Amino acid sequence: MSKGRDQLSAWARRLDATPAWLGLALGGLLGLALAWGAVGLGPWAAGPLALGLTALALGLGARLRLAADGLPTRRASTVPPRLPELPPLPTGTPPDEAQPQVVASPPLVPPPDPADPMIQMVPLAGGIFWMGSDNRRDPSASDNEVWRQVRLSPFLIARTPVTCGLWRQVMAAAPEPWRRPVPCEWSEGDDDLPATHLDWFAAVAFCNALSVLSGLRPCYQVLRQDWGCDWQADGYRLPTEAEWEFSCRGGTKTRWFWGDEEGGATAHAWYSGNSGYRLHPVGGKAANPFGLHDMAGNCWEWCWDWYAERYDADQTHDPRGPREGRGGEVVRGGSFGSVPGFLRSANRFWLEPTDRDEDLGFRCVRSAPRR
């Protein structure tokens, strides 16, 4: 019975693949021809006439049946759909009833971009997403993980953390103001490992050096003995905390970007349970939904923002953190020594900007070109 139904379904689909006008025309011609023959054959033509009319009915019935089952009644268009326009940021919308929170690029490897000759960047379209967490969604959520809605402008982010090899390549040709030495803790053969033992100031200097060597306008400058960022520049910079979490989540609202169960950490991250408490080459674990590697584990990553216990409720569009901080700079993502709870997408931590640790690195972002 099942086999016969499958054969009938396959026949109906092949019939459905023919254009509607052709199916109707053939069925009609067959019915007319048999009906014409019926005039000369008398009652002997009743069978052929019924067969012709049945063929016509089957052509129509198969299409109606496929349409009723929700199956396509013609070949899919090869023209890709347009991305929807971003809706206005909702106010007071319950989180579980909010509009889709992300409009972003698919997790496909992009072609080499002439604007990024030295580092592989992934373009993200930005959009609206839910940032942070709360105890209703995650029993392990901290009080500093405020669940709120944020809108981000388009940007590009590095597929992996900066590696030791890229650091050496850039610093060998970096202009004097941004040149920094290779950390003495590094060794030969570590080119594919994340570049660690670097403080926050070394990370921003690298971003400027990479910008100059790539023909882009550097973002950072020293203003009154403090670092400032030119947000209109097209060069490389550290991600804001919101950009980092948007990139890590990859369009998800779960505890980790792979789901709500910590067991997925083994496939997606180097952490205390599988790392041997050491760094591993970047890209060795499965990517997140945006095609980014090592967003959880391997090494903590510097962000631009000063740390604050609570997010500023007024900063909902491209938030950049407080203007000054009392603790330190935000770090995200966890490391090879972290337990799974520290790998959660919403987990926050901070370190002094002068800290240099073996599990502390960074990745670059840059603003999308204006059109």
Beta strands, then each sheet from edge to edge (+ up, - down):
strand 1: 121-124
strand 2: 127-131
strand 3: 148-152
strand 4: 155-158
strand 5: 220-223
strand 6: 226-229
strand 7: 300-306
strand 8: 329-332
strand 9: 349-351
strand 10: 360-361
strand 11: 365-367
sheet 1: 1+ 4- 11+
sheet 2: 2+ 3-
sheet 3: 5+ 6-
sheet 4: 9+ 8- 7+ 10+
end
